[in-house]
Amino acid sequence: MGKDFVYLASASPRRSELLRQIGVPFTVRAAAIDERLLPGETPEAYVVRLAAAKAETVWAAVADSRPVLGADTAVVLGGAILGKPSDHAEAAAMLERLSGRTHRVLTAVALRHAAGLDTRLSESEVRFRATTADERLAYCRTGEPFDKAGGYGIQGHAAVFVEELRGSYSGVVGLPLNETAALLIRCGIDFWLSARAA
């Protein structure tokens, strides 16, 4: 299989860091796909579809025997998906909506391999404490919100806003490691071998 076990169909440095955390050797091959929500599509179906599309896109492009891992994350508040903010005003508005409320974080992971495609879905609940306009502005000035679903990263400065987390911390960051490991094991990838050698 070579030095690397899988392709990671994501340019996210957070997903790369999480894969390294569990000792999975990988090569990054980001996938460019259409991420628009389909009419009537649920948030759950949306993230699973996008994770699968990323894995399938890279699988077709590399024409290799190594499996391809794709993932997608959505922050859901009251049934609405909060995407990645495009500017400070949009980021601040998202953070204001999250203030003092509980939202869901859905992360789907997909593994495309020679025998087909497998997917898993992680769902977590995150509650933000009430935040002030000054705090939200200060957070926006860190630059963290702009490449993250929902306009925040739990692994960064926004951790100070989190009052409660129910579910998978790694799933909220962007790659649920329990589900990811289950897919790798099912595909016959023994990442423990690499972990022991490290």
Order of alpha helices (4+ residues) and beta strands (2+ residues): beta-alpha-beta-alpha-beta-beta-alpha-beta-beta-alpha-beta-alpha-alpha-alpha
